[in-house]
């Protein structure tokens, strides 16, 4: 909107400077609509330059998108897990919620995809949102997630009952003492962008015709917040818990550089399979709060983003499935956290309004 307003102002200035618009004796423009026609042409020419720069491709390898709009419905099965480990003992706690079944609807215009999804499970009221922008050269993913429902204790290690001395095994026990909030943005660049199409696998906006791969490099920014209420554990677990595990909240900001490889395999006409792995090295700024202390730490950690997809796309209609997995690690002198989340998507859609 701001860009269009600036172009209108600049176009009016340019037109008037060239004395293209004549005025009548009262100083009123005879043809005021000319400015807006001129502006529209300027916007169209600017868009063509940007589109060509960001979306150049070798049409022998890639068929460009033939339509303006994309409409898609998607079913998602989401999972996540968290493992908290004490560095000064063998204790660890693994928590994860029941998997979530979600339904989402998405609309795409050229490079931009907007979507909204909701949980199909009645007992789960959380929702999340995401925004994606894909071209042959660059891509952007923005996400926000908030969860805390239906967590279960999946595994305890190093916890023995204070009375009997037997190992505590509360597998599958419900635990409502955790809440998590995550948000972030991922930016990446495709090196072999004229022959390899990342959007062909993950936004269905182009068609890969010949198998091809590319190196990928990008940057990521994310914010994570974990709240763990240890008082929600059974008394025998609380009594056996080492002090370093008894934290209230961990917050950290992660800035990472990632590099990896992605490959599109065209195994039949209009069919595509993709696998993409991008390890990351990140700088983490973290804040840890316990009952007795609050500390700030800065350190370096490794993360991982992996993707896989299989798609059928005949340019007008498409159907496919994908899996996206994120793994984050956090380490301090007395505590480490490994958390991951992923989603398996099954989708179908249609492209409309031919260019």
C-alpha positions in Angstrom: 0.0 0.0 0.0 2.8 2.4 0.9 4.7 1.5 -2.2 1.7 2.2 -4.4 1.1 5.6 -2.7 4.7 6.6 -3.3 4.5 5.6 -7.0 1.3 7.6 -7.4 3.1 10.7 -6.0 6.2 10.2 -8.1 4.1 9.5 -11.2 2.1 12.7 -10.7 5.3 14.7 -10.2 6.8 13.2 -13.4 3.7 13.7 -15.5 3.2 17.3 -14.3 6.9 18.1 -14.9 6.5 17.1 -18.5 3.4 19.2 -19.0 1.4 16.2 -20.1 -1.7 17.2 -18.2 -3.3 20.4 -19.4 -5.2 22.6 -17.0 -8.3 24.6 -17.7 -8.7 28.3 -17.0 -9.7 27.5 -13.4 -6.6 25.4 -12.7 -8.6 22.1 -12.7 -7.0 19.0 -14.4 -8.9 18.1 -17.6 -7.7 14.5 -17.4 -7.1 13.5 -13.8 -7.4 9.8 -14.5 -4.3 9.9 -16.6 -2.1 10.0 -13.5 -3.6 6.8 -12.2 -3.3 5.1 -15.6 0.4 6.2 -15.8 0.9 5.0 -12.2 -0.6 1.5 -13.0 1.8 1.1 -15.9 4.7 2.1 -13.6 3.6 -0.5 -10.9 3.3 -3.2 -13.6 6.7 -2.5 -15.0 8.3 -2.5 -11.6 6.6 -5.8 -10.7 8.0 -7.3 -13.9 11.5 -6.3 -13.1 11.3 -7.6 -9.5 9.6 -10.8 -10.7 12.2 -11.5 -13.3 15.1 -10.9 -10.9 13.7 -13.1 -8.2 12.2 -15.8 -10.3 14.5 -16.5 -13.3 14.5 -20.1 -14.3 15.6 -22.5 -17.0 12.4 -23.7 -18.5 14.0 -26.9 -19.8 14.3 -27.9 -16.1 11.4 -26.0 -14.5 7.9 -25.1 -15.8 6.8 -21.8 -14.3 3.5 -21.3 -12.6 0.8 -20.7 -15.3 -1.8 -19.3 -12.9 -2.2 -16.3 -10.6 -3.9 -17.9 -7.5 -3.6 -21.1 -5.6 -6.2 -22.5 -3.2 -5.3 -25.4 -0.9 -6.8 -27.5 1.9 -4.4 -29.4 4.2 -4.6 -32.0 6.9 -1.7 -31.9 9.4 -0.6 -34.3 12.1 1.7 -32.4 14.5 4.2 -33.8 17.1 6.6 -32.3 19.5 8.9 -33.5 22.3 11.1 -32.1 25.1 13.9 -33.7 27.0 15.4 -32.0 30.1 18.7 -33.4 31.3 20.9 -32.6 34.4 24.6 -32.3 33.6 25.7 -33.2 37.1 23.7 -36.5 37.3 22.0 -39.1 35.2 18.6 -37.6 35.5 16.5 -36.7 32.5 12.8 -36.1 31.9 11.1 -36.6 28.5 7.8 -34.9 27.9 5.5 -34.8 24.8 1.9 -34.0 24.2 -0.5 -36.3 22.3 -0.2 -35.7 18.5 -2.5 -33.0 17.2 -4.8 -33.3 14.2 -5.3 -30.1 12.4 -7.1 -28.8 9.3 -5.8 -25.7 7.4 -6.8 -23.6 4.5 -4.3 -21.6 2.4 -4.4 -19.0 -0.3 -1.4 -18.3 -2.5 -0.7 -15.4 -4.9 2.5 -15.8 -6.9 5.2 -16.2 -4.2 3.1 -15.4 -1.1 1.2 -18.1 0.9 -1.1 -17.3 3.8 -2.7 -19.9 5.9 -4.7 -20.6 9.1 -5.2 -23.9 10.8 -7.2 -25.2 13.8 -7.2 -28.3 15.9 -9.8 -31.0 15.1 -9.5 -32.5 18.6 -12.1 -30.9 20.9 -9.9 -31.1 24.0 -7.1 -29.0 22.3 -8.0 -25.4 21.8 -4.6 -24.1 20.8 -3.9 -22.8 17.3 -1.0 -21.4 15.3 -0.3 -19.5 12.2 2.4 -19.3 9.5 3.4 -17.1 6.6 5.5 -18.3 3.6 7.2 -16.5 0.7 8.8 -18.6 -2.0 10.7 -17.7 -5.2 13.2 -19.7 -7.2 16.0 -17.8 -5.4 14.9 -17.0 -1.9 12.4 -18.2 0.6 10.9 -16.9 3.9 9.0 -18.9 6.6 7.5 -17.1 9.6 5.8 -19.2 12.4 4.2 -18.8 15.8 3.2 -21.7 18.1 1.8 -21.9 21.6 1.1 -25.2 23.3 0.7 -26.7 26.7 -2.2 -29.1 26.5 -2.2 -32.9 26.9 1.4 -33.3 27.8 2.5 -36.7 29.1 5.6 -38.0 30.9 7.2 -40.3 28.3 10.4 -41.3 30.1 12.2 -40.7 33.4 15.9 -41.7 33.8 17.8 -41.6 37.1 14.7 -41.2 39.3 14.4 -43.7 42.1 11.6 -43.8 44.7 12.9 -42.3 48.0 11.3 -45.2 50.0 11.6 -48.3 47.9 14.6 -47.3 45.8 12.9 -48.7 42.7 13.1 -46.7 39.5 10.1 -44.6 38.9 8.3 -45.4 35.6 5.2 -43.2 35.1 5.1 -43.7 31.3 2.1 -42.0 29.7 1.1 -40.1 32.8 -0.7 -36.8 32.1 1.3 -33.7 33.2 -0.2 -30.2 33.0 2.8 -28.3 34.4 4.4 -27.3 31.1 3.7 -24.5 28.6 5.7 -23.6 25.5 5.7 -20.6 23.2 7.8 -20.5 20.0 8.1 -18.0 17.2 10.6 -17.4 14.5 11.6 -16.5 11.0 13.7 -18.5 8.5 15.4 -17.0 5.5 17.2 -19.0 2.9 18.9 -18.7 -0.5 18.9 -21.3 -3.3 22.2 -21.4 -5.2 21.2 -23.5 -8.3 18.0 -21.5 -8.6 17.7 -21.6 -12.4 17.5 -25.4 -12.6 16.3 -26.4 -9.1 12.9 -25.5 -7.8 12.3 -25.5 -4.0 8.7 -24.2 -4.5 7.9 -27.2 -6.7 8.2 -29.4 -3.6 6.8 -27.1 -0.9 4.5 -24.5 -2.4 3.4 -26.3 -5.7 3.9 -23.0 -7.6 6.2 -24.5 -10.3 6.9 -28.0 -11.8 10.3 -29.6 -11.7 10.8 -31.5 -15.1 14.3 -32.9 -14.7 15.8 -34.2 -11.5 18.2 -31.6 -9.9 19.6 -30.5 -6.6 21.0 -27.4 -5.0 23.0 -26.2 -2.0 21.0 -24.0 0.4 22.2 -21.4 2.8 20.2 -19.2 5.2 19.7 -17.5 8.5 17.2 -18.1 11.2 15.9 -16.2 14.2 13.7 -17.8 16.9 12.5 -17.2 20.4 11.6 -20.1 22.7 10.0 -20.0 26.1 9.6 -23.0 28.4 7.7 -22.9 31.7 8.0 -26.0 33.9 6.0 -26.2 37.1 7.7 -28.9 39.1 5.0 -28.9 41.8 2.8 -30.7 39.3 5.0 -33.8 39.5 4.1 -36.6 41.9 5.8 -36.2 45.3 8.1 -39.1 44.8 9.5 -37.5 41.6 9.8 -34.1 43.2 11.7 -35.5 46.2 14.2 -37.3 43.9 14.7 -34.4 41.6 18.2 -32.8 41.5 18.2 -29.0 42.1 19.4 -28.2 38.5 16.2 -29.8 37.1 14.0 -27.7 39.3 13.7 -24.5 37.2 10.7 -22.3 36.6 11.3 -20.9 33.2 13.8 -20.9 30.4 13.8 -18.3 27.7 16.2 -18.1 24.9 16.8 -16.2 21.7 18.5 -18.1 18.9 20.2 -16.6 15.8 21.7 -19.2 13.5 23.3 -19.7 10.2 22.3 -22.9 8.3 23.7 -24.6 5.2 22.6 -27.8 3.6 21.5 -29.6 0.4 18.1 -30.2 -1.2 17.3 -32.6 -4.1 14.3 -33.0 -6.3 13.8 -36.4 -7.9 11.4 -36.5 -10.9 10.6 -40.2 -10.9 7.6 -39.9 -13.4 5.8 -37.3 -15.4 4.3 -34.7 -13.0 5.6 -36.6 -10.0 8.3 -35.3 -7.6 10.1 -36.4 -4.4 12.3 -34.1 -2.4 14.6 -34.4 0.6 16.3 -31.4 2.3 18.6 -31.3 5.3 20.0 -28.1 6.7 22.2 -28.2 9.9 22.6 -24.9 11.7 25.1 -23.4 14.1 23.5 -20.8 16.3 24.2 -18.2 19.0 21.8 -18.4 21.9 21.1 -15.7 24.5 19.2 -17.4 27.3 17.6 -16.5 30.6 17.0 -19.2 33.3 14.8 -18.6 36.4 14.7 -20.9 39.4 13.2 -20.4 42.8 16.4 -19.1 44.2 18.3 -17.6 41.2 18.1 -16.0 37.8 21.0 -16.2 35.3 21.8 -15.0 31.8 24.0 -17.1 29.5 25.4 -16.8 26.0 26.6 -19.8 24.1 26.9 -21.7 20.8 24.7 -24.6 19.9 23.7 -26.8 16.9 20.2 -27.1 15.4 18.7 -29.0 12.5 15.9 -28.5 10.0 14.9 -31.4 7.7 12.2 -31.7 5.1 10.8 -34.4 2.7 8.0 -34.3 0.2 6.2 -36.2 -2.5 4.0 -34.3 -5.0 1.8 -34.9 -8.0 1.2 -31.6 -9.9 -0.1 -31.3 -13.5 0.0 -27.4 -13.3 -3.8 -27.1 -12.6 -4.4 -29.6 -9.8 -2.0 -31.0 -7.2 -1.9 -33.4 -4.4 0.9 -34.4 -2.1 2.4 -35.0 1.3 5.3 -33.5 3.2 7.1 -33.7 6.5 9.0 -30.9 8.2 11.1 -31.4 11.3 12.9 -28.8 13.5 15.3 -29.8 16.3 16.7 -27.2 18.8 19.3 -27.8 21.5 20.1 -25.7 24.5 23.1 -26.3 26.9 24.2 -24.7 30.1 26.6 -25.9 32.8 24.0 -27.8 34.8 21.1 -28.3 32.4 20.5 -29.2 28.8 17.2 -29.1 26.8 16.6 -30.8 23.5 13.2 -29.9 21.9 11.8 -30.7 18.5 8.6 -30.3 16.6 7.4 -31.5 13.3 4.4 -31.9 11.1 3.2 -34.4 8.5 1.0 -32.7 5.9 -1.4 -34.2 3.4 -2.8 -31.6 1.0 -4.7 -31.0 -2.2 -5.4 -27.9 -4.2 -6.1 -26.1 -7.4 -4.5 -23.3 -9.4 -6.9 -20.7 -10.9 -7.0 -17.7 -13.2 -4.4 -18.3 -15.9 -1.9 -15.5 -16.4 
